[in-house]
Amino acid sequence: MTTSDIFSRVWFETVDAAATIGMSKLDAEAQAIETLMVEVRAGRLEVDLEKALLSEIRKADATHGRHADALLSKIAAGNAPLVMEDFEMVVTLGAGHRKTWYYVDPEDLDVMNEIRYKNYRDSRDSFQRFNSDIIAVRPIVAEHLTMGLAFEAGAFDLVAEAVAS
């Protein structure tokens, strides 16, 4: 079993333990980490430190992105005081490129806007597919009470046959 498989399995088992009531993401993360730390301390699981650091850098990048969006709104509103520290933020230009707010120029703003519009369209299209899938599956799940019970009853095989026809 790969490390990724172990993480995936622990994540599944942690949330699955909550069965029908579910659990918050934060509680699930805390419990999964607790389980994984037992394995790390026992020497049965090695953690790739570089990968862990990269994960933290990516979290910082996402946080900067949210704060950068808030700064843009603040500037656009025109009624909030700004300080130099406001510009000590990394922004996503698109296509994997980053820059600090201080050095963003008009062309960067245009690229950011184009990327956001593309992301909006992709998100809208994704939602429309997801919504259609929910509309198709919900009555079956309602009839059988849960996704698992519907699967065990073979109800999803009927959906596949109907779509193929």
C-alpha positions in Angstrom: 0.0 0.0 0.0 1.4 3.4 -1.0 1.6 6.3 1.5 -1.1 8.0 -0.6 -3.3 4.9 -0.2 -2.8 4.9 3.5 -3.8 8.6 3.8 -6.8 7.9 1.6 -7.8 4.8 3.7 -7.4 6.6 7.0 -9.4 9.6 5.7 -12.2 7.3 4.6 -12.3 5.3 7.8 -12.3 8.4 9.9 -15.3 9.9 8.2 -17.0 6.5 7.7 -16.9 6.0 11.5 -19.3 8.9 11.8 -21.7 6.8 9.7 -25.0 8.5 9.0 -24.4 11.7 11.0 -21.2 12.8 9.2 -18.7 15.0 10.8 -17.0 18.4 10.4 -13.9 18.6 8.2 -11.9 20.0 11.1 -12.9 17.1 13.4 -12.2 14.6 10.7 -8.8 16.1 10.0 -7.9 16.1 13.7 -8.9 12.5 14.1 -7.1 11.4 10.9 -3.9 13.1 12.0 -4.2 11.5 15.4 -4.4 8.1 13.8 -1.6 8.8 11.4 0.7 10.1 14.1 0.3 6.8 16.0 1.7 5.1 12.8 4.5 7.6 12.4 5.6 7.3 16.0 5.6 3.5 15.7 7.8 3.7 12.6 5.2 2.1 10.4 4.6 5.2 8.3 7.2 7.6 6.9 6.2 11.1 6.0 7.8 12.9 3.1 9.0 16.1 4.8 9.4 17.9 1.5 5.9 17.1 0.5 4.6 18.3 3.9 6.4 21.5 3.5 5.1 22.0 0.0 1.6 21.4 1.4 2.1 24.2 3.9 3.5 26.5 1.2 0.4 25.8 -0.9 -1.8 26.7 2.0 0.1 30.0 2.4 -0.4 30.6 -1.3 -4.2 30.0 -1.0 -4.3 32.3 2.0 -2.5 35.0 0.1 -4.9 34.6 -2.8 -7.9 35.2 -0.6 -6.3 38.2 1.1 -5.3 39.5 -2.3 -8.9 39.3 -3.5 -10.0 41.2 -0.4 -7.4 43.9 -1.1 -8.6 44.4 -4.6 -12.2 44.9 -3.2 -10.9 47.3 -0.6 -9.0 49.3 -3.3 -12.0 49.3 -5.6 -14.3 50.5 -2.8 -12.0 53.5 -2.4 -12.9 54.2 1.2 -10.5 52.1 3.3 -7.0 53.2 4.4 -4.1 51.3 2.9 -0.7 50.6 4.3 2.4 49.2 2.5 1.9 45.9 4.3 -1.3 45.5 2.3 0.9 45.1 -0.8 3.1 42.4 0.7 0.8 39.8 -0.7 1.3 37.2 -3.5 -1.3 37.2 -6.2 -2.2 34.6 -8.8 -1.9 35.9 -12.3 -3.0 32.7 -13.9 -1.4 29.7 -15.6 0.8 29.1 -12.5 2.3 32.6 -12.4 2.6 34.6 -9.2 3.6 38.1 -8.4 3.4 40.4 -5.4 0.6 43.0 -5.5 3.2 45.8 -5.4 4.4 44.8 -8.9 1.0 44.0 -10.6 0.6 46.1 -13.7 -2.5 46.7 -16.0 -1.7 43.8 -18.2 -1.6 41.5 -15.1 -5.0 42.8 -14.1 -6.3 41.9 -17.5 -4.8 38.4 -17.4 -6.2 37.9 -13.9 -9.7 38.9 -15.1 -9.5 36.6 -18.1 -8.5 33.6 -16.0 -11.3 34.4 -13.5 -13.8 34.5 -16.3 -12.6 31.1 -17.6 -12.7 29.7 -14.1 -16.3 31.0 -13.7 -17.4 29.4 -17.0 -15.7 26.1 -16.1 -17.3 26.2 -12.7 -20.7 27.0 -14.1 -20.4 24.1 -16.6 -19.3 21.8 -13.8 -22.2 22.8 -11.7 -24.7 22.1 -14.6 -23.2 18.6 -15.0 -23.3 18.0 -11.3 -26.9 19.3 -11.0 -28.0 17.0 -13.9 -26.4 14.1 -12.1 -28.1 14.9 -8.8 -31.5 15.2 -10.6 -30.9 11.7 -12.1 -29.7 10.0 -9.0 -31.8 11.6 -6.2 -35.1 9.8 -6.8 -33.2 6.4 -6.6 -31.5 7.3 -3.4 -34.8 8.6 -2.0 -36.4 5.3 -2.8 -33.6 3.2 -1.2 -32.8 5.7 1.6 -29.0 5.8 1.1 -26.5 5.6 -1.8 -25.1 2.3 -0.4 -28.5 0.7 -0.1 -29.4 1.8 -3.6 -26.1 0.2 -4.9 -26.7 -3.0 -3.0 -30.2 -3.2 -4.6 -28.7 -2.9 -8.1 -30.6 0.4 -8.6 -27.7 2.1 -10.3 -27.4 -0.6 -12.9 -30.9 0.5 -14.0 -29.7 4.1 -14.4 -26.8 3.0 -16.6 -29.2 0.9 -18.7 -31.6 3.8 -19.1 -28.8 6.2 -20.1 -27.4 3.7 -22.6 -30.9 3.3 -24.3 
